[in-house]
Amino acid sequence: MNRIIEADVVVCGGGPAGINAAVSAGRSGARTVLIERYGFLGGMSTAASVYPWMTFHTTSGKQVIAGLAQEIIDRLMAQGASPGHVRDTVGFVHTITPYHPEVYKVLALDMLKEAGVRLLAHSFVDEVQTEGDRIEAVRLTTKSGKLEVRGRLFIDTTGDADIAYLAGAPCLQGREGDRLTQPMTMKFRMRGVDLARVKAYMLAHPEEFYHKTPFAELESLPLSGVLGYYKHWKEADLPINRDQVLFFTGPEADEVLVNTTRVQGLDGTNVEDLTEAEDLGRRQVLMVAKFMRERLPGFENASISSVGAQIGIRETRRIDGLYALQVDDVVQGRRFDDCIARSGYPIDIHDPSGKGVTAAWVEGDGAYDIPYRCLLPQKIENLLAGGRCISTSHEALATTRLTPSCMATGQAAGTAAALAVRGQTSPAEIDVRQLQQELERHGALLR
Ligand SMILES: Cc1cc2nc3c(=O)[nH]c(=O)nc-3n(C[C@H](O)[C@H](O)[C@H](O)COP(=O)(O)OP(=O)(O)OC[C@H]3O[C@@H](n4cnc5c(N)ncnc54)[C@H](O)[C@@H]3O)c2cc1C
């Protein structure tokens, strides 16, 4: 194999943001390479079993994310691998979007091939070569030795801002002051769950569940998510710093995805912390599954069917870019001239040190704008970020980190990179109006 690979656009990280960035850049005609450390695509959605995707809508039900993200849903639906957007029976948001992770992995491969993107799997970027304020190449450690990928534009979709950090661009981590991040969660699936019995118990004991659960409609709605069991959880007194049980149903009819473990105080960019987090997380999975089987009506015959290949990491490093989205921008639904994506997902902070979750909903029309400047780092002129590591405050990240918005900022980063290549300019110099028109032409909702 050639040790040096050349491309126009080099996308680092094959999660939801990186897939969409690479597909967009490839479809726009740029020679694109996508680099992913695992043997499969999907990032947290597949490696950490994050599920379902939430949300494409505002709390009143208006769709605000579409484009490539919606194309993925449509194509999953056509394969029977997603029911599409369904009502959220937790009541936290209006819709959630279940999907089959194995079909998503293959669909992502199909879309990359169709767009002419070259994929390098099992490839970890651990070095960035810079020349002044530009990245010349990234270096990968692979099974077949070191490779170098040279490019004109680079996109950081590693979730951890690895490329920006290695290139020397300013980055931030965690909340202001103590730098603590949102906790990690080891997710797992159980099969053999009697969901009719779960729903019957909820209808008979509404006080044990989240106050926004849509009880008035619950009888007729398919059960998609459950939050609560406050009494059972308190009585069990497990050594997990959390105050409630959360799970989502599917993709199979007797299956749930449990989002209840919690590992706090560890840094997802530190290898020793990550090692400890995997240990703690897997032990908590066994504990929570036993608790559910023994105490929750409907789980008597359930058993663990899968556990994340890695612990789910909500927050690590992010770029400190040309603009950092703030909590007020989100809550007040602020509009920006350089909007490249919108979202209606509330601020949702799993407490970095306490038991609970802090939430704040978006006012106005229920959606906020993500400005293009959040994708642009300081200092490095040929780099864009997409997905979890864009420029925000700790609080605003608690909404932009959700998968549909990561897909949307990924699409924007890929489209912007292709425009910069075509115009032989830098991402900061492209015509943002043209970027917006291009995104809208490909289905993005920006108004
Ligand atoms: C516990 C938990 C619960 C969540 N719940 C939900 C939910 O219910 N609904 C929802 O929509 N979202 C949820 N999220 C958020 C969402 O999963 C993530 O924020 C989202 O996946 C981020 O997408 P991304 O593409 O930016 O990054 P990631 O999904 O993290 O993808 C990054 C990719 O880059 C690769 N990579 C990283 N570093 C390197 C490197 N140096 N070299 C090569 N490859 C690299 C990784 O292997 C990965 O494939 C949750 C997240 C967590 C952790």
The ligand as a MOL file (V3000), in Angstrom:
LIG
                    3D

  0  0  0     0  0            999 V3000
M  V30 BEGIN CTAB
M  V30 COUNTS 53 58 0 0 0
M  V30 BEGIN ATOM
M  V30 1 C -24.3790 8.0890 27.0220 0
M  V30 2 C -24.8310 8.8790 25.8670 0
M  V30 3 C -26.1730 9.0410 25.6140 0
M  V30 4 C -26.5990 9.7460 24.5010 0
M  V30 5 N -27.9270 9.7790 24.2010 0
M  V30 6 C -28.3080 10.2460 22.9970 0
M  V30 7 C -29.6110 10.0170 22.5380 0
M  V30 8 O -30.4220 9.3880 23.2170 0
M  V30 9 N -29.9540 10.4950 21.3260 0
M  V30 10 C -29.0870 11.1710 20.5250 0
M  V30 11 O -29.4560 11.5790 19.4370 0
M  V30 12 N -27.8120 11.4020 20.9400 0
M  V30 13 C -27.4110 10.9490 22.1460 0
M  V30 14 N -26.1190 11.0990 22.5600 0
M  V30 15 C -25.2010 12.0010 21.8270 0
M  V30 16 C -24.5540 11.4240 20.5910 0
M  V30 17 O -24.4430 10.0350 20.6600 0
M  V30 18 C -23.1470 11.9580 20.3300 0
M  V30 19 O -22.9340 13.2290 20.8190 0
M  V30 20 C -22.9020 11.9000 18.8160 0
M  V30 21 O -22.7240 10.5810 18.4290 0
M  V30 22 C -21.6990 12.6960 18.4070 0
M  V30 23 O -21.4580 12.4680 17.0370 0
M  V30 24 P -20.0350 12.7620 16.4300 0
M  V30 25 O -20.0420 12.1990 15.0500 0
M  V30 26 O -19.6890 14.1720 16.6340 0
M  V30 27 O -19.0160 11.9380 17.3520 0
M  V30 28 P -18.9310 10.3800 17.6790 0
M  V30 29 O -20.2470 9.7250 17.5730 0
M  V30 30 O -18.2030 10.2960 18.9660 0
M  V30 31 O -18.0050 9.8310 16.5060 0
M  V30 32 C -16.6180 10.1170 16.4770 0
M  V30 33 C -15.9510 9.0830 15.5770 0
M  V30 34 O -14.5680 9.4060 15.4370 0
M  V30 35 C -13.7750 8.2510 15.6690 0
M  V30 36 N -12.4950 8.7550 16.2030 0
M  V30 37 C -12.3070 9.4250 17.3740 0
M  V30 38 N -11.0200 9.7800 17.5040 0
M  V30 39 C -10.3760 9.3260 16.3950 0
M  V30 40 C -9.0340 9.4070 15.9460 0
M  V30 41 N -8.0930 10.0620 16.6390 0
M  V30 42 N -8.7190 8.8160 14.7610 0
M  V30 43 C -9.6660 8.1700 14.0370 0
M  V30 44 N -10.9570 8.0840 14.4020 0
M  V30 45 C -11.3160 8.6650 15.5710 0
M  V30 46 C -14.5750 7.4370 16.6570 0
M  V30 47 O -14.2200 6.0760 16.6390 0
M  V30 48 C -16.0170 7.6840 16.1770 0
M  V30 49 O -16.4130 6.7730 15.1870 0
M  V30 50 C -25.6570 10.3800 23.6730 0
M  V30 51 C -24.2930 10.2320 23.9260 0
M  V30 52 C -23.8850 9.4850 24.9970 0
M  V30 53 C -22.4320 9.2800 25.2120 0
M  V30 END ATOM
M  V30 BEGIN BOND
M  V30 1 1 1 2
M  V30 2 1 2 3
M  V30 3 2 2 52
M  V30 4 2 3 4
M  V30 5 1 4 5
M  V30 6 1 4 50
M  V30 7 2 5 6
M  V30 8 1 6 7
M  V30 9 1 6 13
M  V30 10 2 7 8
M  V30 11 1 7 9
M  V30 12 1 9 10
M  V30 13 2 10 11
M  V30 14 1 10 12
M  V30 15 2 12 13
M  V30 16 1 13 14
M  V30 17 1 14 15
M  V30 18 1 14 50
M  V30 19 1 15 16
M  V30 20 1 16 17
M  V30 21 1 16 18
M  V30 22 1 18 19
M  V30 23 1 18 20
M  V30 24 1 20 21
M  V30 25 1 20 22
M  V30 26 1 22 23
M  V30 27 1 23 24
M  V30 28 2 24 25
M  V30 29 1 24 26
M  V30 30 1 24 27
M  V30 31 1 27 28
M  V30 32 2 28 29
M  V30 33 1 28 30
M  V30 34 1 28 31
M  V30 35 1 31 32
M  V30 36 1 32 33
M  V30 37 1 33 34
M  V30 38 1 33 48
M  V30 39 1 34 35
M  V30 40 1 35 36
M  V30 41 1 35 46
M  V30 42 1 36 37
M  V30 43 1 36 45
M  V30 44 2 37 38
M  V30 45 1 38 39
M  V30 46 1 39 40
M  V30 47 2 39 45
M  V30 48 1 40 41
M  V30 49 2 40 42
M  V30 50 1 42 43
M  V30 51 2 43 44
M  V30 52 1 44 45
M  V30 53 1 46 47
M  V30 54 1 46 48
M  V30 55 1 48 49
M  V30 56 2 50 51
M  V30 57 1 51 52
M  V30 58 1 52 53
M  V30 END BOND
M  V30 END CTAB
M  END
